[in-house]
Amino acid sequence: MSKDQDKEDSEPLSQDLVFDLLSSPRRRFVLHYLRSESDTIALTALADEVAAWEYETPVEELSDQERKRAYVSLYQTHIPKLADAGIVEYDTDSGEVALAPAASVIDAYLPNGDGPEIAWEFVYPLLTVVCIVLFVIGLIDIGPVGSFSVTVAGVLTLFLFGIVSLIHLVLLRYDNRRLPIDVTDNE
């Protein structure tokens, strides 16, 4: 961990420092990648991911030279700079890297994607209202909807919730893998 981390945690990051940290596409990628990881990651594994992104190739197909270039750059420059700012936690003994709690400060500067976000907190209640209406229609035995039963309403409800939940899951996984446009811009 950085010696100055306690000092950095108490002082807010200036906008100039945030812009300086984000000026490198490599650092932006590191931050994006660490955001998608729930645990710490070895610096060597992080360097492999960075190299794979930069060379647009799977990690398994990277040459030793490509891996080394990314590792040296992260080890000597990028990770220390992020750690000194309190954005990442880096244990020099174990070689483990993770986002620090202070990293949330820069979230406003790193968009998650280029598309509109779905307000899932409104989708599920709306779906619940639609399903309640389906059940009421199934209970009422009048006119052309008289043949619509509670069983059909139940099946439709399960189907709708299943489809919406599946779409939600797929979109969440896709968003975690997608790179923000800002990450891929060249210097």
TORTIFI-736680 format. One record per residue (C-alpha): residue in one letter; x, y, z. Coordinates in Angstrom, 3 decimals. Example, Ala and Ser with C-alpha at 12.3 -4.5 7.8 and 13.67 -1.06 7.14 Angstrom:
<rs>
<'a', <12.300, -4.500, 7.800>>
<'s', <13.670, -1.060, 7.140>>
</rs>
This chain:
<rs>
<'m', <0.000, 0.000, 0.000>>
<'s', <1.109, 3.557, -0.594>>
<'k', <2.751, 5.370, 2.343>>
<'d', <0.758, 8.489, 1.611>>
<'q', <-2.572, 6.688, 1.330>>
<'d', <-3.917, 7.940, 4.674>>
<'k', <-3.047, 11.484, 3.661>>
<'e', <-4.669, 11.043, 0.247>>
<'d', <-7.848, 9.527, 1.731>>
<'s', <-8.467, 12.676, 3.758>>
<'e', <-7.753, 15.147, 0.944>>
<'p', <-10.149, 15.333, -2.001>>
<'l', <-8.617, 14.870, -5.426>>
<'s', <-8.375, 18.038, -7.441>>
<'q', <-9.939, 18.114, -10.874>>
<'d', <-6.475, 18.701, -12.358>>
<'l', <-5.141, 15.553, -10.687>>
<'v', <-8.129, 13.509, -11.866>>
<'f', <-7.631, 14.743, -15.435>>
<'d', <-3.920, 13.973, -15.205>>
<'l', <-4.652, 10.437, -13.957>>
<'l', <-7.157, 9.886, -16.750>>
<'s', <-4.947, 11.381, -19.463>>
<'s', <-3.450, 7.971, -20.205>>
<'p', <-5.598, 5.423, -22.073>>
<'r', <-3.655, 2.693, -20.267>>
<'r', <-4.655, 4.062, -16.844>>
<'r', <-8.262, 4.470, -17.996>>
<'f', <-8.277, 0.835, -19.084>>
<'v', <-6.767, -0.261, -15.765>>
<'l', <-9.492, 1.596, -13.881>>
<'h', <-12.205, 0.192, -16.124>>
<'y', <-10.866, -3.340, -15.702>>
<'l', <-10.530, -3.039, -11.925>>
<'r', <-14.118, -1.744, -11.735>>
<'s', <-15.295, -5.017, -13.273>>
<'e', <-13.271, -7.139, -10.819>>
<'s', <-14.734, -7.836, -7.394>>
<'d', <-11.426, -8.848, -5.840>>
<'t', <-7.757, -7.963, -6.049>>
<'i', <-5.804, -8.980, -9.127>>
<'a', <-2.141, -9.776, -9.559>>
<'l', <-0.195, -7.088, -11.380>>
<'t', <1.031, -9.704, -13.873>>
<'a', <-2.555, -10.708, -14.714>>
<'l', <-3.561, -7.055, -15.001>>
<'a', <-0.620, -6.429, -17.330>>
<'d', <-1.750, -9.356, -19.483>>
<'e', <-5.240, -7.844, -19.759>>
<'v', <-3.810, -4.442, -20.654>>
<'a', <-1.540, -5.961, -23.312>>
<'a', <-4.407, -8.006, -24.764>>
<'w', <-6.524, -4.860, -25.006>>
<'e', <-3.731, -2.801, -26.571>>
<'y', <-2.762, -5.451, -29.120>>
<'e', <-6.388, -6.467, -29.706>>
<'t', <-5.589, -10.124, -29.164>>
<'p', <-6.566, -12.797, -26.671>>
<'v', <-4.343, -13.068, -23.601>>
<'e', <-3.283, -16.570, -24.657>>
<'e', <-1.833, -15.249, -27.937>>
<'l', <0.332, -12.488, -26.417>>
<'s', <4.065, -12.666, -26.932>>
<'d', <6.436, -12.443, -23.970>>
<'q', <7.610, -9.062, -25.267>>
<'e', <4.059, -7.665, -25.380>>
<'r', <3.401, -8.875, -21.835>>
<'k', <6.687, -7.422, -20.600>>
<'r', <6.067, -3.982, -22.151>>
<'a', <2.694, -3.691, -20.440>>
<'y', <3.992, -5.022, -17.116>>
<'v', <6.988, -2.688, -16.948>>
<'s', <4.855, 0.324, -17.811>>
<'l', <2.274, -0.547, -15.153>>
<'y', <4.891, -1.433, -12.523>>
<'q', <7.085, 1.633, -13.025>>
<'t', <4.592, 4.344, -13.916>>
<'h', <0.869, 3.792, -13.958>>
<'i', <0.125, 1.760, -10.821>>
<'p', <2.401, 3.893, -8.585>>
<'k', <0.745, 7.056, -9.902>>
<'l', <-2.742, 5.673, -9.227>>
<'a', <-1.657, 4.356, -5.816>>
<'d', <-0.083, 7.686, -4.804>>
<'a', <-3.380, 9.392, -5.638>>
<'g', <-5.257, 6.851, -3.492>>
<'i', <-7.259, 5.493, -6.438>>
<'v', <-5.846, 1.966, -6.293>>
<'e', <-4.377, -0.102, -3.506>>
<'y', <-1.138, -1.794, -4.475>>
<'d', <0.653, -4.262, -2.239>>
<'t', <4.270, -4.295, -3.427>>
<'d', <5.020, -7.487, -1.497>>
<'s', <2.262, -9.629, -3.031>>
<'g', <1.921, -7.700, -6.295>>
<'e', <-1.859, -7.427, -5.800>>
<'v', <-3.837, -4.453, -7.150>>
<'a', <-7.405, -3.397, -6.315>>
<'l', <-9.551, -0.304, -6.559>>
<'a', <-9.435, 1.823, -3.434>>
<'p', <-12.649, 3.237, -1.952>>
<'a', <-11.524, 6.690, -3.115>>
<'a', <-11.835, 5.505, -6.733>>
<'s', <-15.531, 6.363, -6.633>>
<'v', <-14.479, 10.027, -6.910>>
<'i', <-13.471, 9.492, -10.532>>
<'d', <-16.616, 7.589, -11.556>>
<'a', <-18.203, 10.801, -12.810>>
<'y', <-15.291, 11.190, -15.234>>
<'l', <-15.474, 7.617, -16.594>>
<'p', <-18.759, 6.820, -18.309>>
<'n', <-19.817, 3.177, -18.373>>
<'g', <-20.860, 3.160, -21.992>>
<'d', <-22.278, 5.104, -24.856>>
<'g', <-25.890, 3.936, -24.747>>
<'p', <-28.809, 5.019, -22.617>>
<'e', <-29.160, 3.258, -19.299>>
<'i', <-32.319, 1.362, -18.453>>
<'a', <-33.950, 2.397, -15.190>>
<'w', <-34.521, -1.118, -13.832>>
<'e', <-35.932, 0.299, -10.609>>
<'f', <-38.958, 1.363, -12.707>>
<'v', <-39.127, -1.631, -15.057>>
<'y', <-39.911, -4.217, -12.384>>
<'p', <-42.702, -2.231, -10.635>>
<'l', <-44.260, -1.482, -14.047>>
<'l', <-44.071, -5.169, -14.915>>
<'t', <-45.755, -5.969, -11.593>>
<'v', <-48.641, -3.622, -12.445>>
<'v', <-49.031, -5.270, -15.871>>
<'c', <-49.126, -8.701, -14.226>>
<'i', <-51.735, -7.571, -11.685>>
<'v', <-53.891, -6.315, -14.565>>
<'l', <-53.500, -9.709, -16.251>>
<'f', <-54.717, -11.470, -13.086>>
<'v', <-57.683, -9.109, -12.729>>
<'i', <-58.624, -9.785, -16.358>>
<'g', <-58.348, -13.501, -15.628>>
<'l', <-60.682, -13.143, -12.634>>
<'i', <-63.301, -11.113, -14.493>>
<'d', <-65.480, -13.311, -16.647>>
<'i', <-66.971, -10.780, -19.041>>
<'g', <-66.986, -10.139, -22.765>>
<'p', <-64.219, -11.221, -25.098>>
<'v', <-61.717, -11.765, -22.253>>
<'g', <-64.007, -14.254, -20.516>>
<'s', <-61.955, -17.189, -21.763>>
<'f', <-58.755, -15.684, -20.306>>
<'s', <-58.133, -17.703, -17.153>>
<'v', <-56.118, -17.096, -14.008>>
<'t', <-53.860, -19.975, -15.088>>
<'v', <-53.059, -18.228, -18.371>>
<'a', <-52.419, -15.009, -16.434>>
<'g', <-50.033, -16.891, -14.113>>
<'v', <-48.140, -18.432, -17.009>>
<'l', <-47.873, -15.043, -18.746>>
<'t', <-46.653, -13.448, -15.500>>
<'l', <-43.920, -16.036, -15.040>>
<'f', <-42.948, -15.729, -18.692>>
<'l', <-42.761, -11.918, -18.578>>
<'f', <-40.730, -11.832, -15.356>>
<'g', <-38.430, -14.525, -16.711>>
<'i', <-37.812, -12.680, -19.988>>
<'v', <-37.248, -9.298, -18.297>>
<'s', <-34.900, -10.857, -15.714>>
<'l', <-32.926, -12.621, -18.441>>
<'i', <-32.604, -9.394, -20.444>>
<'h', <-31.468, -7.579, -17.294>>
<'l', <-28.821, -10.230, -16.592>>
<'v', <-27.507, -10.239, -20.171>>
<'l', <-27.297, -6.437, -20.283>>
<'l', <-25.470, -6.303, -16.940>>
<'r', <-22.899, -8.818, -18.124>>
<'y', <-22.509, -7.010, -21.444>>
<'d', <-22.034, -3.644, -19.701>>
<'n', <-19.313, -5.094, -17.449>>
<'r', <-17.350, -6.317, -20.470>>
<'r', <-17.872, -3.292, -22.707>>
<'l', <-15.186, -0.629, -22.697>>
<'p', <-16.209, 2.995, -22.404>>
<'i', <-15.382, 5.008, -25.507>>
<'d', <-13.053, 7.210, -23.437>>
<'v', <-10.836, 4.221, -22.640>>
<'t', <-10.152, 3.378, -26.263>>
<'d', <-9.200, 6.889, -27.423>>
<'n', <-5.521, 7.100, -28.305>>
<'e', <-3.171, 9.597, -26.753>>
</rs>
